Structures are given as structure tokens and as C-alpha cells.
């Protein structure tokens, strides 16, 4: 049994609290007009986030930080099976679609995204699987590389057909980080990256809307009024914020012009209302949060703890980068929420739960 330091990493948890509170505040601003028009309630989306995101998230956080992290290692296989079953049930009458995507399960008054829950299950499974003693999963082809490839491909396929390509990229990138941190051979990492890029290119080529989105990014002058509309409006919102922003709640693009202001585009609303200074400070907090996560991983008492923290931290880091880079025009526009900030109850609950588990592990790191 490892010896605890008796307290979690306070800086890591402080960043988590700041991001969560900031997210709720900015969501109240980004969603106010939309809530009023659609539901005649200025705070409808904020209330939804509190009820279906923050409350389950606090419960998940408390479970994560109070229960010894080794408990999750014992549940690795059942959690992965449950996550995969959830992805499959999406395509049954229990699932429902929104905006052409099948990503939600509807269980009475509750709905959630199984792919978000799989972020926890997949990382814990990989961490437990790769940390098993007397196994050579990092160096052996048949007992390590091949099973890793098969499991990852199966999970990726179930998410791609929802469709949710960016979620696949986030989960697979984090999984590859876990595999690398476990000590896998570099040639295995290179092979997986090559296969992943080839698969992604094929998916983009075979699906017209993905191909059009990518071509619009490379040739924006040809797609000003259709495919590139979202990206153009996001850049206009960011640019209009200037150095200090137009002021909290005073965005002029969040309702009439900017698509998905409470989800995929919320960073543009933040940049418009709080300016470069506010956006930069948010990025700094994320950077500190992620850096502390990797520092905790470096001091972990065992391999399972280390790989779990690496996986969770990588998911957050990759998703933050994709959201901000896409909405800023640095990479092709993708639909991915900003962790702790964007509207989405399942997403917030999952990230808070991850933070709780990392917080528990940090008590034993040293």
C-alpha cells in the first residue's frame, strides 16, 4: 500500500474550480439570448448545466477524490464493457439524434453521451491493462501491439459512425499517449500514428461533408457564404473583442450570427466579451492545469496511477487545443466542446470526475 501525502494537489484543484466557475459564468452570458428566445427563460441553459452537469459532476468528483484510485483498476473491464454497450445502444430506440448525429441515450428524464463516459472507461482500461505485472504488452507484438490496435479500432469505429470524428481523435490521441508513457516501442507508436492518419484520410475522403469542411479550410475564398460561414463568424467575433473585449454579456454575434455559441464556439464569445487579455488568462489557467496534471503523473507511486493521470490529462489537453485552435482558424473547424466551459452536462460531469481521480492520485504522489 502506498503512503499518502494526506492532501491532494491544491493548485491542480484550484485551477479546476476556477475553470468550472468561469465556465458557468460565461455560459450564462453566451446562452442568455438563446435561452430567452427558445424557452422564455434567460437562464434555461445555465440551469440545465447546473442540474445535469455540475451536480452529477460534484458527485463524480467526490467519488473520485475520496475513493482510493486502485478501486477503479478493479473495475476496468466492466467499465469498458459498459461503455461499449452504451455506444451500441445509441443505435437502438433508446438513442436519439440531434443535428444529424446519433450521440445520446435517452433514459426517461435523463439523457447522456456514452462517448463522453467512455473517455474515463477507455483510459482506465488501458492503464490497468498496460500496468499488469509479468506482461510484455509494451514490447510484444501479439500480446501488446495487436490487442491494443484491435481494441482501439473497435472503439473508434463505434464513435465514428455516430458520427463524431473529433471525439475519436481526442480519445485515440490520449490512448496513444498512455501507450507511449507505458514504455511502448517507438516503431509501434509510429505504426499506430500512420494507420490512424490513413484511416482519418479515408474517412474524410468518403464522407462529403467532412471533405467539404477540409477543402473550405484550405480554400476559404471559395466558401465564404456556405462551408466557411461558421469559421468566418468565429474569427469576426474574436477580432471584435480587441484587447479588453466589448464587455461581459455584450457580445453582438452570439445569437444572430455565431453558430453554436454555447458549445463549439464558446471560446469566440469569451474572446469577444473579455478580449485578448481574458482569453489569454483562460489559456494560462488551462496550461497550469494540464502542466500540473503531467507533473503529478511524473511522481505517481505506480504504473496504473501514472498512466491514468497521463490519459486523463491528455484528453483535456488535446480537447482544449482542438477547440481553441479550430475556432481561431489554426486548424479546420471541428465540433468539440471546451472542457469545463461549454454547455454539456455529460462532458462537465466527466471532466470533474477525472479531476477527482487525479486529485486522489496526487495524494499518493511524491
N, C-alpha and C positions, 0 to 999 in steps of 0.2 A: 504494500500500500504506500502510495506517495505521501509526502508530507506537505501539508498546505501552508501557504503564507498567511492564512487567516483572513485575507481580504482580496477582492478582485482588483483588477487594474482600473483605478478610478478615472484616469484620463480617457481610457477607451470608453467607459460607461458614460462619462460626461459628454463626450462627442455624440454618443448615441442619443442621449436625452436632448441635446441641443438640436440635432438633426430632426428628431421626432416632433418636438415642439415647433420648430421652424416650419416643418412640413405642414403641420396643421394650420398654422397662421397663414402661410402662403396659399394653401388650398382654400381657405375661407375667402381669400381675395380672388383667386383665379376662378372660383366656381360661383361667385355671388350672382352675377348677371344671368348665367346659365340656369342656376337653381331657381331664380325668380321667374324666368320665362317659362321653364318646363314644369315647375312644381308649385309656383307661387309661394316659395319659401326660400329666402336668401341663403339659409344655412343648411339646405337639404343634403348636399354632398358632404359637408363637414360633419353633420350628424351621422350620416351613413358611415363615414370613415371612423368616427369615434365608436360607433356601435359594433361594426363588423370588422374593424381593423385594429383599433387601439385596445379595446377591451380583450379580445382574444390574444392580441399581441402581448399585453401585460401578463396574461395567464401563462402564455408560452415562455415569456422571459423569466418569470418566477420559477417555472418548472425547470428551465434550462440552467439558471444560476444556482438553484438550491439542490438539485439532484446531481450526484456525482457523475461526471461525464462518462465513466465506464459503463453506466447503466445503458446508455444509447448504443454502445458497442454490442451488447447482448441482443438488442432489438434490430440490428442492422438488416438482416434478411427479411423479417416480417415487414419492416418499414418499406423496403424496396418493393416487395410483392404488393403491398397495399397501394403504393404509388403507381405501379404499373397497371393494376386493376382500375384505379381511378382514371388513368388515361384512356383505357379501353371503354369504360362506362360512358365516356363523353359521347360515343357514337351509338348509344342506346337511347331509349325515350327519356332517361334521366338527364341526358345532356341537352343543352340548348345553345343556340348560336346567336351571335351579335356581330353586326357589320361584316357578315360573311365568314366569320371564324367560329369554329366549334371548340371552345376552350373552357366551358363552365359546366359544372354539375349542379343540378337543382335538387336539393333535398328539403322539401317543404318550404319553410320560410328562409332557409339558408341556401346560398349558392357560393361556390368557390372554384378556384382554378387548380386542378390536380397537378399541373406542370409546376406551379409555384411550390406546392408541398414536396414535389419530387426533388427540388433543389436541396432540401435537407436530407431526404432519404438517400439520394444517389451519392452524395458526398460521404455520409456516414457509412454507407455500404462499402464504398471504395476504401475509405480509411480503415475499416475493420478488416476487409479482405486483404489489403496490402500490408497490414501490420501483423498478420498471423506469423507466429514463430515457426521455425523449421520449414518455411516455404520459400521458394525462389521465384516469386511472382515478378520481381523486378528484372530478372536476368534470363529466365527460361521462356522460350517461345510458346510451348504448348500449354504450360500451366500458368503463364502470366500474360504475355502479349496477346495471344489469340483469344482467351476468355475476356480480357479487357475490351478488345475490339468488338467482340460479339455483343457483350452487354451494352456497350456504348452505342453501337449501331441500332440495336433494338429499341432503346430508349429514344434515340434521335428520330427514328422512323415514326414512332407514335406521336411525337410532338410536331414533326414536320407536316404531317397530314392534317393537323388541326385547322389551318396551318399557323405555325409560329416559328419561323426560321431563326429569328433573333434569340428567342429563348433557347433554342437548340445550341446556338453558338455560345451563349453565356454558360450553359451547363457543361457543354463539352470542353470549353476552354478551361473551366475550373477543374473538371475531371482530369484533363491533361496536366494541369499544374500539380494536382495531387499525385499523379503517376510519376511525374518528374521529381517531385520532392521525396518520393519514396526510394529513389535511387535507381530508377529505370534506365536502361541503356539509351544512350543518345540516338542510336540508329532506330530504336523503337519509337522514340518521340518524333523523330523526323519522318518516319513512315506513316505514323498516325496523322501528322500535320499534312503530309502530301495527300493522303486518302481523304482527309476532311476537306481540303481545298478543292480537290477534284469533285467530290460529292456535291459541295456547295455550288460549284460552277455548273454542274449538270442540272441541279435543281433550278437555278436561275434561268438557265437556257430553256428548260422545258415548261416553265410557268411564265406566261406572257406578262403578268402584272409585275413580277419581280424583275424580269428583263427590262421592261419599260422604265421601272424606277431607277435601275442602274444606268440605263442609257440616258435618262434625263439628267442624272448627276454628271455624267461626262460631257453632255452637250446641253447645258442649261438654256442656251439661247433658242433652242428649238422647242422647248417645252414650257414656255413662260406661263401659259394660261391653263394648262391641264396638269401634267405629271409633276411639274416643279412648283405648283402653287403653294403647297404646304411649306416647302423649304424656303421659298421666297418670303412668305409671310412671317416665318420664324426669324429670318435674318432682318427683316424690316423692324420687327418688334425689338430684337436685341440692339440694333443700331439706334433706334429712337430712345433707348434708355440712357445713352451718353455715359457720363462719368458717375453721376449720383442717382440717375433714374428719374422718372416722372412722378414718383411718389407712391406709397403703398395704396393699393386699391384703385389707382388711376390709370391703369392700362387701357388703351383705346382699341387694342386689337384682340383682346381675349374672348370677346363674344362674337363680333360680326365677321372678323377676318381670319383669325388664327384657329385652325382645326385642332381638336383635342387639347384645349388649354389646361385641362385638369389632369391630363395623363402624359401622353407622349411629348407634349410641347410645354410642360410647366416651367422648364428652365428658361424658355423665351419670355414668359410672363415675369419671372423673377428678374431677368436681366433688364426688362423694360421698366419695371417698377422700382428696382433697387440699384440699377445701373451697373457699371463695371465694378465698382467698389463692393457692392453687395454680392454680386456673382463671384468675384474673386475670393471673398471671405468664405462663401459657401464651399468653394473648391478647396480652400485651405483646410476647412474642418473635415471634409471628406478625406483629404490627403493625410491628415493626422490620424484619423480613424483607421484608415487602411494600413498606414505605417505601423501603428501600434499593434494591429492585428498580426502582421508578419513578425514583429518583434516578439510578441507572445509566442508565436509558433516556434521561433528560434530557441526559446527557453523551455519548451514543453518537456515534461518528465518522461514521456514515452512516445512511441511512433504513432499510435492511434490518435492521441491528443494533437500531436504536431500536424498530421495530415488533415484532421478535421478542421483545425483553425486555418490551415493553408487553403482548403477548399472553400470554406465559408467566406473568408476574406477575399479570395479571388473572384467569387461570384459577385460580391458587392463592388469590387474594384472594376471588373470588366463591365458590369451593367452601368455604373456611373460614367465610365469613359464613353461607352457607346451612346448613351442618352445625350450627354453634353456635346460630344463630337458630332453626332448626327444633326442635332438641332442647330449647331453652329456652322454647319456646312463643311466640316472637315472630312466627313465620310458620307456615303449615301444615306438618305433618310430611312430610318427604321422605326418600328413601333415598339418601344421598350420604356417602361416607367422608370422614373428616377427614384432609387431606393430611399425610403423613409419620407419622401416628399410627395410623389404623385398619388392621385386617387387610386385606390385599390385595396380593399380590406385584406384579401389573402396575402398580397405582397407585403403589406406593412406587418401583419402578424408573423409571417415567415422571417422577415429580417430582424424583428425584435426577438424571436425565438433563437435565431442564430446567435445574436448578440449575447443572449443569456447563457448559452452553452459556452461561447468563447469566454465570457466572464467567469464561469465556473472553472474552466481550464486554467485561466490566468491565476487563480488562487493557488494552483499547484506548480506554476512555472517559476523558475528561479535558478 
